[in-house]
Amino acid sequence: MLTVGDKLPELTLPVQQGTSALPAGETIDLADTGGKWKILFYWPKDFTFVCPTEIVGYGELKGDFADRDAVLIGASTDTAHVHFAWRRSDPQLAEADFPWIADNKKELASALGILDAEEGVAFRATFIVDPDNIIQHVMVNGLNVGRNPAETLRVLDALQTDELCPCNWTTGQEVLRPAA
């Protein structure tokens, strides 16, 4: 599995966003950083139970991530058409307005090393990637346990300080300053 310090794979992948039109071959180029941080999070499968709670949770914080020069990118091993149908079926998912990678060939999930060999789907993996496309944080959960998007935001804040941040540190708190 790729980890902290590794470069995010530079792939161009199918992507789906919005509910106004059927997917028409749109892609996302992961090599293009636009000078921004990336929050890339995978869920195992569309039309399931835990996954929509995470997607909605991340979607609710989209503006907070944007305020920190970070873009949200969701992903699963489903197709763009399945993503589209799922978004159309659930108003809360329709509002989760960020790109969803359709990694049905499992190219990125395989490159990241996050495929569950038994189920053939991606684990619940979160990657925080800096503007140079270097992975700065990785968190991976099994298939049954959802994540806390606010914790991803807290870790991003800590990473962006470029300081020593103690346990449970949050924005506004003192960072650690070793004695000189």
Kinemage of the C-alpha trace (Angstrom):
@kinemage 1
@onewidth
@group {chain A} dominant
@subgroup {mainchain}
@vectorlist {calphas} color= white
{ca met a 1} P 0.000 0.000 0.000
{ca leu a 2} L 1.225 3.486 -0.792
{ca thr a 3} L 1.930 5.547 2.283
{ca val a 4} L 3.231 8.869 3.565
{ca gly a 5} L 5.992 10.208 1.328
{ca asp a 6} L 4.878 8.282 -1.767
{ca lys a 7} L 3.713 10.109 -4.860
{ca leu a 8} L 0.057 9.801 -5.829
{ca pro a 9} L -0.188 7.772 -9.059
{ca glu a 10} L -0.475 10.086 -12.060
{ca leu a 11} L -3.485 8.542 -13.744
{ca thr a 12} L -6.306 9.977 -15.818
{ca leu a 13} L -9.523 8.258 -14.801
{ca pro a 14} L -13.244 8.385 -15.577
{ca val a 15} L -15.123 10.715 -13.265
{ca gln a 16} L -18.737 11.574 -12.609
{ca gln a 17} L -20.083 14.769 -11.077
{ca gly a 18} L -23.579 16.180 -10.737
{ca thr a 19} L -26.991 14.920 -11.764
{ca ser a 20} L -27.922 17.095 -14.733
{ca ala a 21} L -26.606 14.868 -17.546
{ca leu a 22} L -25.567 11.287 -18.136
{ca pro a 23} L -21.818 10.643 -17.953
{ca ala a 24} L -20.175 11.465 -21.285
{ca gly a 25} L -16.566 10.349 -20.872
{ca glu a 26} L -15.440 13.007 -18.394
{ca thr a 27} L -12.059 12.359 -16.760
{ca ile a 28} L -9.882 13.636 -13.957
{ca asp a 29} L -6.106 13.947 -14.253
{ca leu a 30} L -4.574 13.159 -10.872
{ca ala a 31} L -1.234 14.630 -11.972
{ca asp a 32} L -2.869 18.075 -12.185
{ca thr a 33} L -2.696 19.596 -8.725
{ca gly a 34} L -3.763 23.139 -9.542
{ca gly a 35} L -1.583 24.057 -6.571
{ca lys a 36} L -4.133 22.531 -4.201
{ca trp a 37} L -4.240 19.758 -1.636
{ca lys a 38} L -6.338 16.696 -2.446
{ca ile a 39} L -8.579 14.747 -0.116
{ca leu a 40} L -9.039 11.445 -1.938
{ca phe a 41} L -11.384 9.023 -0.245
{ca tyr a 42} L -12.556 5.609 -1.418
{ca trp a 43} L -15.699 3.793 -0.411
{ca pro a 44} L -16.324 0.117 -1.201
{ca lys a 45} L -19.489 0.223 -3.273
{ca asp a 46} L -22.375 2.422 -4.382
{ca phe a 47} L -25.935 1.632 -3.257
{ca thr a 48} L -24.812 0.415 0.167
{ca phe a 49} L -25.439 1.553 3.737
{ca val a 50} L -22.316 3.036 5.362
{ca cys a 51} L -20.918 4.653 2.202
{ca pro a 52} L -23.591 7.346 1.749
{ca thr a 53} L -23.123 8.531 5.339
{ca glu a 54} L -19.449 9.163 4.607
{ca ile a 55} L -20.051 10.823 1.244
{ca val a 56} L -22.656 13.152 2.738
{ca gly a 57} L -20.333 13.862 5.686
{ca tyr a 58} L -17.472 14.830 3.394
{ca gly a 59} L -19.840 16.813 1.175
{ca glu a 60} L -21.039 18.858 4.144
{ca leu a 61} L -17.416 19.903 4.770
{ca lys a 62} L -16.583 20.671 1.124
{ca gly a 63} L -16.500 24.425 1.801
{ca asp a 64} L -14.232 23.933 4.812
{ca phe a 65} L -11.813 21.907 2.694
{ca ala a 66} L -11.976 24.550 -0.064
{ca asp a 67} L -11.138 27.248 2.517
{ca arg a 68} L -7.911 25.308 3.095
{ca asp a 69} L -7.056 25.078 -0.628
{ca ala a 70} L -8.072 21.417 -0.727
{ca val a 71} L -10.319 19.637 -3.208
{ca leu a 72} L -12.476 16.648 -2.377
{ca ile a 73} L -12.319 13.643 -4.680
{ca gly a 74} L -14.427 10.581 -3.959
{ca ala a 75} L -13.921 7.184 -5.550
{ca ser a 76} L -15.180 3.637 -5.734
{ca thr a 77} L -14.767 0.746 -8.127
{ca asp a 78} L -18.228 1.369 -9.608
{ca thr a 79} L -18.816 2.898 -13.063
{ca ala a 80} L -19.706 6.524 -13.809
{ca his a 81} L -23.225 5.412 -14.745
{ca val a 82} L -23.697 3.658 -11.409
{ca his a 83} L -22.428 6.815 -9.623
{ca phe a 84} L -24.898 8.890 -11.647
{ca ala a 85} L -27.827 6.585 -10.842
{ca trp a 86} L -26.969 6.585 -7.139
{ca arg a 87} L -26.730 10.366 -7.013
{ca arg a 88} L -30.048 10.674 -8.840
{ca ser a 89} L -31.701 8.285 -6.364
{ca asp a 90} L -30.714 10.200 -3.212
{ca pro a 91} L -31.065 13.994 -2.773
{ca gln a 92} L -28.305 14.091 -0.140
{ca leu a 93} L -25.849 12.367 -2.489
{ca ala a 94} L -26.912 14.711 -5.305
{ca glu a 95} L -25.750 17.593 -3.091
{ca ala a 96} L -22.322 15.988 -2.563
{ca asp a 97} L -21.002 18.107 -5.405
{ca phe a 98} L -17.451 16.946 -5.944
{ca pro a 99} L -15.963 14.542 -8.497
{ca trp a 100} L -16.441 10.814 -7.978
{ca ile a 101} L -13.806 8.673 -9.678
{ca ala a 102} L -15.281 5.660 -11.476
{ca asp a 103} L -12.406 3.226 -10.953
{ca asn a 104} L -14.211 0.188 -12.350
{ca lys a 105} L -10.955 -1.071 -13.904
{ca lys a 106} L -9.471 -0.816 -10.389
{ca glu a 107} L -6.391 0.968 -11.736
{ca leu a 108} L -6.042 3.519 -8.959
{ca ala a 109} L -7.239 1.241 -6.155
{ca ser a 110} L -4.662 -1.343 -7.265
{ca ala a 111} L -1.890 1.252 -7.556
{ca leu a 112} L -2.730 2.537 -4.066
{ca gly a 113} L -2.813 -1.020 -2.706
{ca ile a 114} L -6.272 -0.701 -1.137
{ca leu a 115} L -8.210 -3.525 -2.791
{ca asp a 116} L -9.854 -6.091 -0.551
{ca ala a 117} L -8.771 -9.322 -2.265
{ca glu a 118} L -11.775 -11.278 -1.012
{ca glu a 119} L -14.499 -8.760 -1.924
{ca gly a 120} L -12.826 -7.206 -4.996
{ca val a 121} L -13.663 -3.670 -3.837
{ca ala a 122} L -11.635 -0.888 -2.258
{ca phe a 123} L -11.259 -0.507 1.482
{ca arg a 124} L -12.472 2.741 3.073
{ca ala a 125} L -9.229 4.591 2.440
{ca thr a 126} L -8.486 8.290 2.845
{ca phe a 127} L -5.408 9.994 1.424
{ca ile a 128} L -4.400 13.588 2.102
{ca val a 129} L -2.126 14.654 -0.756
{ca asp a 130} L -0.120 17.890 -0.798
{ca pro a 131} L 0.126 20.307 -3.759
{ca asp a 132} L 3.237 18.437 -4.983
{ca asn a 133} L 1.141 15.224 -5.217
{ca ile a 134} L 2.950 13.654 -2.255
{ca ile a 135} L 0.836 11.617 0.139
{ca gln a 136} L 0.985 13.205 3.604
{ca his a 137} L -1.630 11.118 5.458
{ca val a 138} L -3.285 7.733 4.989
{ca met a 139} L -6.136 6.171 6.919
{ca val a 140} L -7.688 2.831 5.963
{ca asn a 141} L -10.733 1.212 7.530
{ca gly a 142} L -12.272 -2.172 6.864
{ca leu a 143} L -15.485 -2.456 4.909
{ca asn a 144} L -17.897 -2.119 7.840
{ca val a 145} L -16.631 0.952 9.723
{ca gly a 146} L -17.248 4.504 8.534
{ca arg a 147} L -14.841 7.398 8.850
{ca asn a 148} L -15.038 10.782 10.528
{ca pro a 149} L -14.667 13.514 7.852
{ca ala a 150} L -14.087 16.129 10.574
{ca glu a 151} L -10.980 14.175 11.623
{ca thr a 152} L -9.693 14.381 8.043
{ca leu a 153} L -10.182 18.168 8.206
{ca arg a 154} L -8.373 18.308 11.578
{ca val a 155} L -5.409 16.348 10.183
{ca leu a 156} L -5.289 18.618 7.115
{ca asp a 157} L -5.183 21.660 9.405
{ca ala a 158} L -2.320 20.115 11.357
{ca leu a 159} L -0.381 19.222 8.210
{ca gln a 160} L -0.775 22.738 6.862
{ca thr a 161} L 0.789 24.276 9.993
{ca asp a 162} L 4.093 22.573 9.128
{ca glu a 163} L 4.636 22.496 12.904
{ca leu a 164} L 4.681 19.837 15.630
{ca cys a 165} L 1.048 19.273 16.601
{ca pro a 166} L 0.235 17.305 19.771
{ca cys a 167} L -2.453 14.679 20.200
{ca asn a 168} L -5.973 16.007 19.542
{ca trp a 169} L -4.588 19.359 18.373
{ca thr a 170} L -7.118 21.646 16.702
{ca thr a 171} L -6.817 24.974 14.931
{ca gly a 172} L -6.155 27.788 17.370
{ca gln a 173} L -4.311 25.652 19.889
{ca glu a 174} L -0.611 25.988 20.559
{ca val a 175} L 1.785 23.836 18.589
{ca leu a 176} L 4.782 22.224 20.271
{ca arg a 177} L 7.962 24.283 20.455
{ca pro a 178} L 10.985 22.218 21.527
{ca ala a 179} L 13.367 24.027 23.863
{ca ala a 180} L 16.354 25.447 22.052
